[in-house]
Amino acid sequence: MLDRVLIVFPPVTAARFFPYLSLPQLTGHLLDLGVEALQSDLNIELAHYLTEPQVLRQFAEKNIHPISPHKWSHHFKEFLAFKKSAPYLRQRIFVDRPKTVDEKSIAAHHMLGRLIDIQLAYYGYLKPFSCYQDIETRARRTLGHMNDPVQAWLSARMEGLIDKFDPTLIMLSVAFGSQLLLGLYLTDLVKREHAHILTSMGGPFFQAHRSYFSTERSFLGTIDRVSIGSGELFLGEFLREGRDRKHTQSTKNFGIADIRRSVLPNWSGLPVNAYLNPGFHLGLTSCHGCWWGRCIFCSYGNQSLHSETSYRGKTRAQLLDEISYVIQTLAPQQINITDEESNLPTLVSVFRVLHERGTEITWNVRYRLGLRLRESDYCQQMADLGCRILFAGFESTSQRVLDRLDRGILAKDYDRVLDNLSGAGVRPRISLCLGFPGETRAEAEDTCRFVIDNFGRLELDNLQQMVAEPSSLSGSRSDDYGLELLPDDQLMSNPSTSYAGGRYGINMAEPPEVLDLLEQVSEAWKHFSHQKSRAQRQKWIDTNPDWRQLAAAVSLGGGDVTYLNADEAILTNYRLAKEVEISRSLGESLENNDDRRSIESLSNRLGQKDTSTSEWVRDLFIEGFIELEKPVSFDKRA
């Protein structure tokens, strides 16, 4: 029997903005070998399912409406408000071609994500693990118990894939700890119904926690092959085994395949245009590992310090072929270079060649705020070649802390680098991390103050407290850095700032108190973003004198009008997490979307002076509670 490999990306993870690259990369590898392969991103497919109108309605009818309205949580109210717009949201993000990246699309993307996550949280799939034993306990409690729509849908979908493809091997790519629970549920389903199919599981999560998973674990009993390292090398050994394969659990570290020998990724069968992203993006890599590799908190970069997993960058010719292929065959609106630390000089040279050939593409990259970016001409060159966002880690404004982390950058360069990037039109988007060994409270406060003061020159991508992943230097050599870790298997994550906890590390004996600082930065960023949006809307009003001829309509995420009495009402916008008092008559007019009139005619109908109603509507627009649209003519309504 010829081998047929089904590659699955299991739920749940926030990695649903474009296809996770392990699927198309392994699919391309198998097809190049002449092996039949089918890839399925069940994470994005589940996102589509959970936003179907009938699924949203059933969730509300079963879990929200039986509760007295005055006992509804904020999340339930948010769900009901967003649910009203679900068909439009799905059309805007999953269906429209080409995707239009504007304020409404960004709002739609956010609201769909919340509709998904509120359900997943209710069913318990976003709860982080507290220890390794917790993984086993929750896995055993979950396996075989189809007690929610998520498991019922997964069961039916997996059966459909198996019936369609009849695989000999099912590979599950687990990039994040949040995928492990439903990944185990899927392998359990396979073994209960199709015992002849071999199962394997691997990915970055297993690589980061290889010290734990390198020995056999009973709760992984439905997995025949636990693979640590490169999926390509695992597949090579699997295919060579032939008929000698055994259905018993084995774990092996395969190391890393030579990235310069990798074939072109293949996205066939994936809904590439229908990911949860305002635009159509695809990801590529420029290297394996990190050329620096010495930052003590980074398990991904630290693996490059070992000869068997050393840093390796793709060649210029290789990247030129890959990027050209993606642009010509799929035409994404943006290419995301998804490395931990990209091969920036090679990428710049590749995009220069494309530019000279007349090929223009927007791209972003991950790179440190370091020496190369001190040159303004270099930053301008990146912008001229299409770079729009530079993702970077940001740990401290204290050189003492940066040196303890072996970060390899200079705090004194920050101002110069930020000026160069923002001046060129490249937006630095940082992941702020605090809580490092030896970092003082005052140093952490100074770092947060710098970030907040520079929101005009940088954007915020993520917030987290440092975790000592077992395979990082801080986790494996904690004594060298004055970091006392608990001796048992208690895990530390970031449940309040990262999706489903994010990365996991061994818990500290005395975790630093920095969560309040991270929360302050988060609130400051929300305030800054709102003020920025407010200023843009004010500018629009100032430059469009005929705005009173438009009609007022409730914005996406709004429309929840609560009537207090005969004269007063409250308009709530859950997307903004804000509410405002308005008149009852205005609330009734806003809710009646079929009767949209211009602001002037609305004033006359309400029997109010034009100036007072206009000012009221103007302020609601500036604050983001309503939108201004073309009015419905009386002839059309007739």
C-alpha positions as CSV (number, residue, x, y, z in Angstrom):
1,M,0.0,0.0,0.0
2,L,1.4,3.4,-1.0
3,D,1.8,6.0,1.7
4,R,-0.8,8.8,2.0
5,V,-0.1,11.5,4.6
6,L,-2.7,13.7,6.2
7,I,-1.2,16.8,7.8
8,V,-3.3,18.6,10.4
9,F,-3.0,21.9,12.3
10,P,-5.2,21.3,15.3
11,P,-7.2,23.9,17.3
12,V,-7.0,26.1,19.2
13,T,-4.5,28.9,18.6
14,A,-4.5,32.6,17.7
15,A,-2.4,31.6,14.6
16,R,-5.3,32.1,12.3
17,F,-4.3,35.2,10.3
18,F,-2.6,33.2,7.5
19,P,-1.7,29.5,7.1
20,Y,0.9,28.2,9.6
21,L,3.9,27.4,7.5
22,S,4.5,23.9,8.7
23,L,1.5,22.6,6.7
24,P,2.4,24.0,3.2
25,Q,6.1,23.3,3.8
26,L,5.6,19.6,4.7
27,T,3.0,19.2,1.9
28,G,5.5,20.6,-0.6
29,H,8.1,18.2,0.7
30,L,5.9,15.2,0.4
31,L,4.7,16.0,-3.0
32,D,8.3,16.5,-4.1
33,L,9.0,13.0,-2.9
34,G,6.0,11.7,-4.9
35,V,4.0,10.9,-1.8
36,E,0.3,11.8,-1.7
37,A,-0.5,14.5,0.9
38,L,-3.5,16.3,2.1
39,Q,-3.3,19.3,4.5
40,S,-6.1,20.6,6.7
41,D,-6.0,23.6,9.0
42,L,-8.6,22.6,11.5
43,N,-7.9,25.7,13.5
44,I,-9.2,28.1,10.8
45,E,-11.9,25.7,9.8
46,L,-13.2,25.7,13.4
47,A,-13.1,29.5,13.3
48,H,-15.4,29.4,10.3
49,Y,-17.8,26.9,12.0
50,L,-18.0,28.8,15.3
51,T,-19.0,32.0,13.4
52,E,-21.8,30.5,11.4
53,P,-25.1,32.3,12.3
54,Q,-26.9,29.1,13.3
55,V,-24.0,28.1,15.6
56,L,-24.0,31.5,17.2
57,R,-27.7,31.4,17.6
58,Q,-27.6,27.9,19.2
59,F,-24.8,29.1,21.7
60,A,-26.9,32.1,22.7
61,E,-30.1,30.0,23.1
62,K,-28.5,27.3,25.1
63,N,-26.0,29.2,27.3
64,I,-27.1,32.9,27.5
65,H,-30.8,33.3,27.1
66,P,-31.8,30.9,29.9
67,I,-29.9,33.3,32.3
68,S,-31.7,36.4,33.5
69,P,-30.4,39.4,31.5
70,H,-29.3,41.3,34.6
71,K,-26.9,38.4,35.3
72,W,-25.3,38.3,31.9
73,S,-21.6,38.8,32.0
74,H,-19.9,41.5,29.9
75,H,-18.7,38.8,27.6
76,F,-22.2,37.5,27.0
77,K,-23.4,41.0,26.2
78,E,-20.5,41.5,23.9
79,F,-21.3,38.2,22.2
80,L,-25.0,39.1,21.6
81,A,-24.0,42.6,20.2
82,F,-21.4,41.1,17.8
83,K,-23.7,38.2,16.8
84,K,-26.2,40.7,15.2
85,S,-23.5,41.5,12.5
86,A,-22.2,38.0,12.0
87,P,-23.3,37.6,8.3
88,Y,-21.7,40.9,7.4
89,L,-18.5,40.2,9.3
90,R,-18.1,36.8,7.6
91,Q,-18.7,38.3,4.2
92,R,-16.1,41.0,4.8
93,I,-13.4,38.7,6.1
94,F,-14.0,35.2,4.7
95,V,-15.7,35.9,1.3
96,D,-15.0,39.4,-0.2
97,R,-12.3,39.4,-3.0
98,P,-10.1,41.3,-2.9
99,K,-10.0,42.0,0.8
100,T,-10.3,45.7,1.6
101,V,-8.2,46.8,4.5
102,D,-9.9,49.6,6.2
103,E,-11.5,50.5,9.6
104,K,-14.5,48.3,9.0
105,S,-12.4,45.3,8.0
106,I,-10.3,45.7,11.1
107,A,-13.4,45.9,13.3
108,A,-14.9,42.9,11.6
109,H,-11.7,40.9,12.1
110,H,-11.7,41.8,15.8
111,M,-15.4,41.0,16.3
112,L,-15.2,37.6,14.6
113,G,-12.2,36.7,16.8
114,R,-14.2,37.6,19.9
115,L,-17.2,35.6,18.8
116,I,-14.9,32.6,18.5
117,D,-12.9,33.1,21.7
118,I,-16.0,33.7,23.9
119,Q,-17.3,30.3,22.9
120,L,-13.9,28.6,23.2
121,A,-13.4,30.1,26.7
122,Y,-16.9,29.0,27.7
123,Y,-16.0,25.4,26.8
124,G,-12.7,25.6,28.6
125,Y,-10.2,25.5,25.7
126,L,-8.4,28.7,26.5
127,K,-7.6,27.8,30.1
128,P,-3.8,27.5,30.4
129,F,-2.1,24.5,31.9
130,S,-0.7,24.9,35.5
131,C,1.7,22.0,35.3
132,Y,2.7,19.0,33.1
133,Q,0.4,16.8,35.2
134,D,-2.5,19.2,34.4
135,I,-2.0,18.4,30.7
136,E,-2.4,14.7,31.4
137,T,-5.4,15.2,33.8
138,R,-7.3,17.4,31.4
139,A,-6.5,15.2,28.4
140,R,-7.9,12.1,30.1
141,R,-11.0,14.1,31.2
142,T,-11.6,15.3,27.7
143,L,-10.8,12.3,25.6
144,G,-13.9,10.4,24.4
145,H,-16.4,12.9,25.9
146,M,-18.2,14.7,23.1
147,N,-19.9,17.2,25.5
148,D,-19.7,20.4,23.4
149,P,-20.1,21.5,19.7
150,V,-16.3,21.9,19.3
151,Q,-15.6,18.2,19.9
152,A,-18.7,17.1,17.9
153,W,-17.6,19.2,14.9
154,L,-14.0,18.0,15.1
155,S,-15.1,14.3,15.2
156,A,-17.3,14.7,12.1
157,R,-14.6,16.7,10.3
158,M,-11.9,14.2,11.0
159,E,-14.1,11.3,9.9
160,G,-14.8,13.2,6.7
161,L,-11.0,13.7,6.0
162,I,-10.3,10.1,6.7
163,D,-13.1,8.8,4.5
164,K,-12.0,11.2,1.7
165,F,-8.3,10.5,1.8
166,D,-7.7,7.1,3.6
167,P,-4.3,8.1,5.1
168,T,-1.6,5.7,6.3
169,L,-0.2,8.5,8.5
170,I,-1.8,11.5,10.2
171,M,0.7,14.2,11.3
172,L,-0.4,16.8,13.8
173,S,1.7,20.0,13.9
174,V,1.5,21.5,17.4
175,A,3.1,24.9,17.6
176,F,1.5,26.1,20.8
177,G,0.5,24.5,24.1
178,S,-3.1,25.6,23.5
179,Q,-3.3,23.1,20.7
180,L,-2.3,20.1,22.7
181,L,-5.6,19.2,24.3
182,L,-7.7,19.0,21.1
183,G,-4.7,17.5,19.3
184,L,-4.8,14.6,21.7
185,Y,-8.6,14.5,21.3
186,L,-8.1,14.0,17.6
187,T,-5.5,11.2,17.9
188,D,-7.8,9.5,20.4
189,L,-10.6,9.6,17.8
190,V,-8.4,8.2,15.2
191,K,-7.2,5.3,17.3
192,R,-10.7,4.4,18.5
193,E,-12.2,4.3,15.0
194,H,-9.2,3.6,12.7
195,A,-6.5,1.7,14.7
196,H,-4.6,0.9,11.5
197,I,-3.7,4.5,10.9
198,L,-0.4,5.6,12.3
199,T,-0.4,9.0,14.2
200,S,2.4,11.4,14.9
201,M,2.7,14.7,16.7
202,G,5.5,17.3,16.7
203,G,6.1,21.0,16.3
204,P,7.7,23.9,18.2
205,F,5.9,23.2,21.5
206,F,7.5,19.8,21.7
207,Q,10.9,21.3,20.7
208,A,10.6,23.9,23.5
209,H,9.7,21.2,26.1
210,R,11.8,18.4,24.7
211,S,13.3,17.7,28.1
212,Y,9.8,16.6,29.3
213,F,8.6,14.9,26.1
214,S,11.8,13.1,25.3
215,T,10.6,10.2,27.4
216,E,7.4,8.2,26.9
217,R,4.3,9.7,28.5
218,S,1.3,7.5,29.1
219,F,-1.2,10.2,28.2
220,L,0.4,10.4,24.7
221,G,-0.5,6.7,24.2
222,T,-2.7,7.5,21.1
223,I,0.4,8.9,19.4
224,D,2.6,6.4,17.6
225,R,5.5,8.8,16.9
226,V,6.3,11.8,19.0
227,S,8.6,13.8,16.8
228,I,11.0,16.5,18.1
229,G,12.7,18.6,15.5
230,S,12.3,18.6,11.8
231,G,9.2,17.1,10.3
232,E,11.0,16.5,7.0
233,L,13.6,14.3,8.8
234,F,10.9,12.4,10.6
235,L,9.1,11.8,7.4
236,G,12.3,10.5,5.8
237,E,12.7,7.9,8.5
238,F,9.0,7.0,8.5
239,L,8.9,6.4,4.8
240,R,12.0,4.2,5.0
241,E,10.4,2.0,7.7
242,G,7.9,0.6,5.2
243,R,6.1,-2.5,6.5
244,D,8.3,-2.7,9.6
245,R,6.4,0.1,11.3
246,K,5.0,-0.6,14.8
247,H,1.9,0.9,16.4
248,T,3.7,1.6,19.7
249,Q,4.7,5.0,21.1
250,S,8.3,6.1,20.3
251,T,9.9,9.5,20.8
252,K,12.9,10.7,18.9
253,N,14.8,14.0,18.4
254,F,15.4,14.4,14.7
255,G,17.4,17.6,14.8
256,I,16.9,20.2,12.0
257,A,16.8,19.7,8.3
258,D,19.0,21.9,6.1
259,I,16.8,24.8,5.2
260,R,18.8,25.4,2.0
261,R,17.5,22.1,0.7
262,S,13.8,22.8,1.4
263,V,11.4,22.8,-1.5
264,L,8.8,25.4,-2.3
265,P,5.8,25.4,0.1
266,N,2.5,24.2,-1.3
267,W,-0.8,25.8,-0.1
268,S,-3.1,23.6,-2.2
269,G,-6.4,22.8,-0.3
270,L,-6.0,25.6,2.3
271,P,-8.5,28.5,2.3
272,V,-5.7,31.0,1.8
273,N,-8.0,33.9,1.1
274,A,-10.3,33.2,4.0
275,Y,-8.2,33.5,7.1
276,L,-9.1,35.7,10.0
277,N,-7.2,38.7,8.7
278,P,-8.4,42.1,7.2
279,G,-6.0,41.4,4.3
280,F,-4.7,38.4,2.3
281,H,-1.4,37.5,3.9
282,L,1.0,34.6,3.5
283,G,4.0,33.6,5.5
284,L,7.6,32.6,4.5
285,T,10.8,32.1,6.4
286,S,14.3,33.3,5.6
287,C,16.3,31.2,8.0
288,H,16.2,28.6,10.7
289,G,17.1,29.7,14.2
290,C,18.8,33.0,15.0
291,W,22.1,34.3,13.9
292,W,22.7,35.8,17.4
293,G,21.1,33.1,19.4
294,R,22.4,34.2,22.8
295,C,19.5,36.0,24.4
296,I,19.0,33.9,27.6
297,F,15.2,33.9,27.5
298,C,14.7,32.7,23.9
299,S,14.5,28.9,23.5
300,Y,14.0,29.3,19.7
301,G,17.2,31.3,19.4
302,N,19.2,29.3,21.9
303,Q,18.9,26.2,19.8
304,S,21.2,27.8,17.3
305,L,24.0,27.6,19.9
306,H,24.1,23.8,19.3
307,S,25.8,22.3,16.3
308,E,23.0,20.0,15.4
309,T,20.5,22.9,15.3
310,S,22.8,25.7,14.3
311,Y,21.6,28.8,12.4
312,R,21.2,28.5,8.7
313,G,19.9,31.2,6.4
314,K,18.3,30.6,2.9
315,T,20.3,31.8,-0.1
316,R,19.4,34.8,-2.0
317,A,18.5,32.7,-5.1
318,Q,16.3,30.5,-2.9
319,L,14.4,33.4,-1.4
320,L,14.0,35.0,-4.7
321,D,12.5,31.9,-6.2
322,E,10.2,31.4,-3.2
323,I,8.9,35.0,-3.0
324,S,8.5,35.2,-6.8
325,Y,6.6,32.0,-6.8
326,V,4.2,33.2,-4.1
327,I,3.6,36.5,-5.8
328,Q,3.0,35.0,-9.2
329,T,0.8,32.0,-8.1
330,L,-1.2,33.4,-5.2
331,A,-0.8,37.2,-5.3
332,P,-1.1,38.0,-1.6
333,Q,-1.5,41.6,-0.4
334,Q,1.3,41.1,2.0
335,I,4.1,38.6,2.8
336,N,5.0,38.0,6.4
337,I,8.6,36.9,7.1
338,T,7.9,34.8,10.2
339,D,11.4,34.1,11.6
340,E,12.3,34.9,15.1
341,E,15.2,37.0,13.7
342,S,15.1,37.4,10.0
343,N,18.0,37.3,7.5
344,L,17.4,40.9,6.8
345,P,20.4,41.8,4.5
346,T,19.5,38.9,2.2
347,L,15.8,39.8,2.2
348,V,16.6,43.5,1.4
349,S,18.8,42.3,-1.6
350,V,16.0,40.0,-2.8
351,F,13.3,42.7,-2.6
352,R,15.6,45.1,-4.4
353,V,15.9,42.6,-7.3
354,L,12.1,42.2,-7.4
355,H,11.7,46.0,-7.3
356,E,14.1,46.4,-10.3
357,R,12.0,43.8,-12.1
358,G,8.9,45.9,-11.6
359,T,7.4,43.6,-8.9
360,E,6.0,45.5,-5.9
361,I,4.8,43.7,-2.8
362,T,4.2,44.8,0.8
363,W,6.2,42.8,3.4
364,N,7.1,42.8,7.1
365,V,10.0,41.3,8.9
366,R,11.2,40.4,12.4
367,Y,14.5,42.0,13.4
368,R,16.1,43.5,16.5
369,L,16.3,47.3,17.1
370,G,20.1,47.0,16.6
371,L,23.1,48.3,14.8
372,R,22.0,48.0,11.2
373,L,18.9,50.2,11.8
374,R,21.0,53.1,13.1
375,E,21.6,53.9,9.4
376,S,18.7,56.1,8.1
377,D,19.5,55.3,4.5
378,Y,19.1,51.6,5.2
379,C,15.7,52.1,6.8
380,Q,14.6,54.2,3.9
381,Q,15.8,51.6,1.5
382,M,13.7,49.0,3.4
383,A,10.6,51.2,3.1
384,D,11.2,52.0,-0.6
385,L,11.3,48.2,-1.2
386,G,7.9,47.6,0.4
387,C,8.7,46.9,4.1
388,R,5.9,48.4,6.3
389,I,6.2,46.7,9.7
390,L,9.2,45.6,11.6
391,F,8.4,43.3,14.5
392,A,10.9,43.4,17.4
393,G,11.3,42.3,20.9
394,F,11.7,45.0,23.5
395,E,13.0,44.1,27.0
396,S,14.5,47.0,28.7
397,T,15.9,50.6,28.5
398,S,18.6,49.6,31.0
399,Q,21.9,48.6,29.5
400,R,22.7,46.7,32.6
401,V,19.6,44.5,32.1
402,L,20.3,44.1,28.3
403,D,23.8,43.0,29.1
404,R,22.6,40.4,31.7
405,L,20.3,39.1,29.0
406,D,23.1,39.0,26.5
407,R,20.8,40.9,24.2
408,G,23.5,42.3,22.0
409,I,21.9,45.7,21.4
410,L,22.5,49.2,22.9
411,A,19.8,51.1,24.7
412,K,21.3,54.4,23.7
413,D,20.5,53.5,20.0
414,Y,16.7,53.3,20.6
415,D,15.9,56.9,19.8
416,R,18.0,56.9,16.7
417,V,16.6,53.6,15.4
418,L,13.0,54.7,16.1
419,D,13.5,58.0,14.4
420,N,15.0,56.3,11.4
421,L,12.2,53.7,11.1
422,S,9.3,56.0,11.7
423,G,10.8,58.7,9.4
424,A,11.0,56.1,6.6
425,G,7.5,54.9,7.1
426,V,8.4,51.5,8.6
427,R,6.3,50.9,11.7
428,P,8.2,49.2,14.6
429,R,5.8,46.8,16.3
430,I,7.2,45.6,19.6
431,S,6.6,42.7,22.0
432,L,7.3,44.1,25.4
433,C,8.7,41.6,27.9
434,L,9.4,42.3,31.6
435,G,10.4,40.3,34.7
436,F,14.0,39.3,33.9
437,P,16.6,38.0,36.4
438,G,18.0,40.9,38.4
439,E,15.7,43.5,36.9
440,T,14.7,46.0,39.5
441,R,11.2,47.5,39.8
442,A,12.6,50.9,38.9
443,E,14.2,49.6,35.7
444,A,10.9,48.0,34.6
445,E,9.1,51.2,35.3
446,D,11.5,53.2,33.2
447,T,11.1,50.7,30.4
448,C,7.3,51.0,30.5
449,R,7.5,54.8,30.7
450,F,9.7,54.9,27.5
451,V,7.3,52.6,25.6
452,I,4.3,54.7,26.6
453,D,6.1,58.0,25.8
454,N,7.0,56.7,22.3
455,F,3.6,55.3,21.1
456,G,3.9,57.8,18.3
457,R,7.0,56.1,17.0
458,L,6.2,52.5,17.8
459,E,3.2,50.2,18.0
460,L,2.4,47.5,20.5
461,D,2.1,43.9,19.4
462,N,2.3,41.8,22.6
463,L,2.8,42.0,26.3
464,Q,4.3,39.2,28.5
465,Q,6.3,38.4,31.5
466,M,9.4,36.4,30.9
467,V,8.9,32.6,31.2
468,A,11.9,30.2,31.6
469,E,11.2,27.7,28.9
470,P,13.0,24.4,29.7
471,S,15.2,24.5,26.6
472,S,16.2,28.2,26.9
473,L,19.4,29.2,28.7
474,S,17.3,30.8,31.5
475,G,15.5,27.5,32.0
476,S,18.3,25.0,31.5
477,R,21.1,27.0,33.3
478,S,19.0,29.1,35.7
479,D,21.6,29.1,38.4
480,D,24.0,30.9,36.1
481,Y,21.6,33.8,35.9
482,G,20.5,34.0,39.5
483,L,17.1,32.6,38.6
484,E,15.5,30.3,41.2
485,L,13.0,27.9,39.6
486,L,10.7,25.6,41.5
487,P,11.9,22.0,41.6
488,D,8.6,20.4,40.5
489,D,6.8,20.6,37.2
490,Q,4.7,23.8,37.9
491,L,4.4,25.8,34.7
492,M,4.3,29.5,34.3
493,S,2.6,31.3,31.4
494,N,0.9,34.6,30.6
495,P,-2.8,34.0,30.7
496,S,-3.8,37.6,31.2
497,T,-1.7,39.0,28.3
498,S,-1.2,36.1,25.8
499,Y,-3.6,33.9,24.0
500,A,-4.4,30.8,26.1
501,G,-1.3,31.5,28.1
502,G,1.2,31.8,25.2
503,R,4.6,30.2,25.9
504,Y,5.1,28.0,28.9
505,G,8.1,28.0,31.3
506,I,9.0,26.5,34.6
507,N,7.6,28.6,37.4
508,M,9.9,30.8,39.4
509,A,10.2,30.6,43.2
510,E,9.6,34.4,43.4
511,P,8.1,35.8,40.2
512,P,8.8,39.5,39.9
513,E,5.8,41.8,40.3
514,V,5.4,43.3,36.9
515,L,1.9,42.3,35.8
516,D,0.5,45.6,37.0
517,L,3.1,47.5,34.8
518,L,2.1,45.4,31.8
519,E,-1.5,46.2,32.5
520,Q,-0.7,49.9,32.7
521,V,1.0,49.8,29.3
522,S,-2.0,47.9,27.8
523,E,-4.4,50.5,29.1
524,A,-2.2,53.3,27.8
525,W,-2.0,51.7,24.4
526,K,-5.8,51.4,24.2
527,H,-6.1,55.1,25.2
528,F,-3.5,56.1,22.6
529,S,-5.2,54.1,19.9
530,H,-8.6,55.6,20.7
531,Q,-7.2,59.1,20.7
532,K,-5.5,58.5,17.3
533,S,-8.7,57.2,15.8
534,R,-10.6,60.2,17.4
535,A,-8.1,62.6,15.8
536,Q,-8.6,61.0,12.4
537,R,-12.3,61.2,12.6
538,Q,-12.2,64.8,13.8
539,K,-9.9,65.6,10.8
540,W,-12.5,64.0,8.5
541,I,-15.3,66.2,9.9
542,D,-13.1,69.3,9.5
543,T,-12.3,68.5,5.8
544,N,-15.9,67.3,4.8
545,P,-18.2,70.3,5.3
546,D,-21.2,68.4,3.8
547,W,-21.2,65.7,6.5
548,R,-24.6,66.9,7.8
549,Q,-26.1,65.5,4.5
550,L,-25.1,62.0,5.5
551,A,-27.1,59.6,7.7
552,A,-26.1,58.3,11.2
553,A,-25.8,54.5,11.6
554,V,-24.6,52.5,14.5
555,S,-21.0,51.4,14.0
556,L,-19.9,47.8,14.0
557,G,-19.8,46.5,17.6
558,G,-22.5,48.9,18.7
559,G,-26.2,49.0,18.6
560,D,-26.9,47.9,22.2
561,V,-29.3,50.7,23.2
562,T,-30.6,50.5,26.8
563,Y,-33.6,52.7,27.5
564,L,-33.5,54.2,31.0
565,N,-36.8,56.1,30.9
566,A,-39.0,58.1,28.6
567,D,-36.2,60.6,27.7
568,E,-32.8,58.9,28.2
569,A,-30.9,55.9,26.9
570,I,-27.4,54.5,26.9
571,L,-25.6,53.5,23.7
572,T,-22.9,50.8,24.2
573,N,-20.1,49.9,21.9
574,Y,-18.5,46.6,23.0
575,R,-15.7,46.8,20.5
576,L,-14.6,50.0,22.1
577,A,-15.6,48.9,25.6
578,K,-17.4,52.3,26.0
579,E,-20.9,53.6,26.6
580,V,-22.5,57.0,26.3
581,E,-25.8,58.6,27.3
582,I,-28.1,59.7,24.5
583,S,-31.7,60.7,24.1
584,R,-34.3,58.0,23.8
585,S,-35.5,59.5,20.5
586,L,-32.0,59.3,19.0
587,G,-31.5,55.8,20.3
588,E,-34.7,54.7,18.6
589,S,-33.7,56.4,15.3
590,L,-30.2,54.7,15.4
591,E,-31.8,51.3,15.9
592,N,-34.2,51.8,13.0
593,N,-31.6,51.3,10.3
594,D,-34.3,50.9,7.5
595,D,-35.3,54.6,8.1
596,R,-31.9,56.2,7.6
597,R,-32.3,59.9,7.0
598,S,-29.7,62.7,6.7
599,I,-28.7,64.3,9.9
600,E,-30.6,67.5,8.9
601,S,-33.8,65.6,8.3
602,L,-33.3,63.6,11.5
603,S,-33.1,66.9,13.4
604,N,-36.4,68.1,11.9
605,R,-38.1,64.8,12.7
606,L,-37.0,64.9,16.3
607,G,-38.3,68.4,16.6
608,Q,-34.9,69.7,17.7
609,K,-32.6,72.5,16.5
610,D,-30.4,71.4,13.7
611,T,-27.3,72.6,15.6
612,S,-27.9,70.6,18.8
613,T,-28.7,67.3,17.0
614,S,-25.8,67.8,14.6
615,E,-23.3,68.4,17.3
616,W,-24.6,65.4,19.2
617,V,-24.2,63.1,16.1
618,R,-20.9,64.6,15.3
619,D,-19.5,63.9,18.7
620,L,-20.8,60.3,18.6
621,F,-19.1,59.8,15.2
622,I,-15.8,61.2,16.5
623,E,-15.9,58.9,19.5
624,G,-16.5,55.9,17.2
625,F,-20.1,55.1,18.3
626,I,-21.7,55.7,15.0
627,E,-20.8,55.8,11.3
628,L,-21.9,58.4,8.7
629,E,-23.3,56.8,5.5
630,K,-25.3,57.9,2.4
631,P,-28.9,58.5,3.4
632,V,-31.8,56.4,2.1
633,S,-33.9,58.5,-0.3
634,F,-37.7,58.7,0.2
635,D,-38.2,57.4,-3.4
636,K,-36.1,54.3,-2.8
637,R,-37.9,53.6,0.5
638,A,-41.2,54.0,-1.2
